Amino acid sequence: MSLESWVKGIWFGNSGWKYCLLPFSGLYAAVTCVRRFLYRRGIAGSYRSSIPVVVVGNIMVGGNGKTPVVVAIADFLQKQGYRVAVVSRGYKAHPPVYPYEVTAESQASCSGDEPKLIMKRTGARMIIDPVRSRAVALAEKDCDVVITDDGLQHYALQRDVEIIVMDGIRRTGNGHLFPAGPLREGEWRLKTADFLINNGGVPENGEISMTLSVDGVVPLDETAKQLPGKAEITALAGIGSPDRFYATLEKLGYRIMKKVEIGDHEMADINELLKAEKEYPLVMTEKDYVKYAGQGLVNSYYVPVSAELPENFFTELLSKIRKVSEGKGSSDR
């Protein structure tokens, strides 16, 4: 059994190993509780931006579908005339300096895969910095609103709107805090957000339903032929929940013959991928695409997806942002 399978058995199954890890979860809970108390009481300093700050995050370790939500919100606000900046920690990014502004010329190894993807999809200003307040301070000079990709637990940055994205199938797993469970904060935190988005499951009371729509299967090499339906393929998913991507490919009619197993945000060896695509077409997520584009892959494809959210969600979000803008003295829209 792999380490990943063992962990999933604890977090989302009935493994008894969780009882051995509960004392460590208790320690984790104590530390996070003290940390929240310090920020709530103003003992630990936090940054208050002069423009609205919208946090899109989750309470569970791993991918829950935040990035498509960030893209959808950024697109919507830009259509309303807002100058939007997106801020990210830039996980596994290696820029020359912080804060770092991601451009079309930025390499994914420099910017991180998700920031590069968000910039590519939205055209919004994209700034990465582990100290998010520095990135926000830079963005607010010429932007009207900031969206932070993740950062729900980054209390050093004050926020005006909180959006939690939940995996609608796995929900909160076994309900325990890390490491006995997958939670960064307790389930109580779900009740404190302005919006709770249910990605791919049956929404419960107060939850907003979200689905991911596939925007086609696109060749990395623009001169390549379209991938025929029901083809035998190799799948590559360097994301937090690869099973969701595999299921999407199967729904599209493809037969997954092999899988390239890499971790979230990790990068496979390009020479191995060049060999793999000679046997079967290689199909990857859009987040992987930004890492391998221009690397000489000629029989490889990616699957862009978009978040489908109800219109009333965007209407309510816009109303909240306008109220915050008025309170902070920003111009009306």
N, C-alpha and C positions, 0 to 999 in steps of 0.2 A: 504494500500500500504506500502510495506517495504521501509526502507531507501535506500537499494540498488536499488530497482525499481525506486524510486523517482530520485536518482542520475543519473541512466541510461537514464531516460526520459529527463533529462536536457542535458546531455552530447551527447546523440546519437539520441534524438528525437526532438520534436518541443515544448517542455515545455517552457512557458514564464517566468518561475522562473529564467532563466539564466540572464535576464535583472536586476534582483535584486542583482545578484552576480557579475555583471560586475565591479562595483567599487573596489571590493576586488581583482578581476583579474588585475585591473590597478595597484593596490598597489603591487601585486605579480610581475608584469612585471617590475615595477620600481626597486624593490629590486634585481631581477635577472639581470637586465641590469647593475646596479652599480657593482654587483659582477663580472660579465664578464669583465667589464671595468678595474677593479682593477687587475684582473689576466692578462688581455691582455697587460696592461701597465707595468706589473712587480711590481706593488705596493704591491700586495699580493703575497707571495712567492709560487712557485710551484716546484715540484720535477721532474727532468729530469733523466730518467733511462739510464744506460749505454748499455742496450739492447733494441730491438724493443718492443714497447707497442702497442697492438691492443685492442681497446675498442669496445665492442659489447653492444649497448644500444638502447634506444628509446626515443622519445620525448613525449610519452603518458603514463599516469598513468596506471598501470596494466600490465598483461602479454600479450606479443606480439609474443612470440616464441623465445626469446633470448637463452634460455638454450640449445635447440637442435642445434642452430647455433654454440654456443660455443663448444659443444661436437664434431660437425662435423669438425670444424676448428682445434681443438686440435688433433683429430685423424689424420687428413690430415698432419699436420705439423710433428707429430711424425713419420709418415711413410716416411717423407722426411729427417729424421735423426735429427730433432730438439729436444732439451730437453725443454719441454714445462712446464710452470707453469701457473695456472689459479688463478686469484685473485678475491675475492668477498668481499663485505661488510659483508656478513653473516647475512642477515636480520633475526631477531628473534633468532639468535644463542646466546648461553650462555656458551662460552668457559671459562676455568679457567684463561686464560691469552691471550693477544693480542701481536703480531700476533700469530694465532693458525693454525697449520698445520693439515688438516683433514686426517685421516687414515681409514683403513677398520674397525677398532675397535671403531671409533668415533660414539657416539650416535647422531641421528639427532637433538635431543633437544640441544645438545652441539654445533654441527657444523652448524645447519640450514639444511633445506631439499635440496635446490638446490646445495649447495656445496658438500653434501654427494652424491647426484645423479651424479654430474659431475665427481667426483673422482672415483665412482664405474664404470661409463661407459667408462672413458678414461684411467684411471691409471696414469694420469698426476699429477704432484705435485699441491696440492690444498691448498691455504692459505687464511684465512679470517682475515679481520681487517677493522673497519670503517675508519681508516686512511690508505687508500690504498697505499700511498707512503711507509709506513713501510713494508707492505707485499711485495711490489715490490722490495724494497731494500734487503729483505731477499732472495727473489727468484733469483735475478740477480747474486748471488754468484756462483750458479752452474747450471743456466739455460740459454738458448739462446734466448728465446722469452717469453713474458708475454701476456696472454689474460685476460682482465678484464671483468668479467660478470657484466654487467650494469656499471654505472659510467660515462655515457656520460656527465653528468652535474657536475662531480667531477673535476673541473678545477685546483685543487691543485696538480693533477697529469697530467703532460704533456703526450701527446700521439702522436704516429707516424702514426697510421692508425685508422680511425673511420668507424665503420659499424653500420648503423641504421637499425633495424628490425621493419617493419611496419605491423600492422594487415591489411591485404589486403581487408578485408570486411568492417571493421569499419573506416579504414584509420585514419583521424584526428578528427573524431566526428563532433561537431559543429564548430570546428576551433578556439575555445576560450581557453585562458589560464585558469589554475586552479584558483579558484574553479568553475567559470562559465562554464568551459569546461574541457576536460581531458588532456590538454597539459601542459607539464613541460616547454617547450620552443615553440616559434612560428614556424609556418610552414616554415619560411625562413631557419630554421636549417636543413631541409631535403636536401637543396642544397649545404650544406657545407661538408657533409660526403664524404668519399672516395667511399663507397658502400651503396646503399639503397636497402634493401631486402624486397620484397613484399611477405608476408606470407599468402598464401591461396586465393589471389584475382587475378584480371586481372592486370598485370603490366602495368604501364604507361611508357612513354618515360624515358629511363635511369634507370628503376627499374629492379632488378634481381628477377626472379620468384623463389619461394620456395614452396614446398609442404611437408607435413608431411606424411611419410609412416609408417604404423603400423607393428611392428615386432612381431605380434602374441599376444595372450592373455595367460599370464603365471601365474600359481598358486603360491601363496605365500608359501604354504606348498608343498615342492617338491614331497611328496608322494601322493598328491591329484590328482584326475582324471582331464583330460582336460575339459574345459567348452564347452558343446555342442552348436552348432549354434542355433540361434533363441530361446535361453533360456530367461526366465523371470528373471530379475536381479534387484539389488539395486545398484545405481551408486554413487560413492564418488569422488568428484573433489575439492580438496583444492587448487585451482589455480585461477589466475586472470580472466580467461575467461572460466568458466565451460561449457557454451553452446557449445563451439567448441568440448569439450570432449564428451558431450551427443550426439552430431550429429555424431561423429565418431562411438560410440557404436551402434547407430541406423543403420548406413551404414553397420556395420558388421552383422546386422541382429538381434541384441538383443532387447528385449522389456524391457524398463525401467519402472518398477512398482513403485519404490520409489527412492528418492534422499536424500542423507545425505548432508544437507546444512551447510557448514562451509566456513569461509573466506580464502583468499589466505594465505598460509603458516600456517594456523591454524591446530590444531590437535583435532580430535574428541575423545570423551571418549571411551577408548578401550572396556569397558564393554558394551556400547551401540552397538558397532560394533559386538561384540561376539553374542549379541542377534539378531542383524539385519541379520547376515549371516545364521542364523538358518531358517529364512523365505525364503529368496532368496539368491542366490550367490551374493557376494559383489564384484563389479568390480571398481577398482580405477586407478588413474593415476600413472605413475612411480614415480613422485615426492612424492606422498602419500605413495607409497610402502616403500620407505626408512625409513619412520616414523613408520610403523606398522610391518615390517618384524621381525620375532622372538617373536611376541606378542601372539602367540597361535591361530591365525586365521587359520581355517582349510578349510573353504569354501569361500575363498577370492582370487581374481585374480588382476593382474595389466596389463596395456597395455603400453609396451615400444614403443616409436616412434623415428624416425630418420628424420633429415632434408635432403630433396633431393634438391641439388643445382647444377647448371650447372658447367661443368668442367672449363669453361673459368673464372668463378669467382675465383676458387682456383688458377688457373694459374696466374691471375692478382694479387691476394693477395700475392702469393709467390714472385712474381717479386718485389712488393713494399717492402716486408720484407727484401729481399736480398739487395736492395738498401739502406735501413735504416741501416742494419748491416754493410755494407761497409762504410757508412758515420760515423758510431760510432766506427769503428775499430774492429768489430767482425770478426771472421774467416769466409772465404767464404765457401759456400756449393755448 
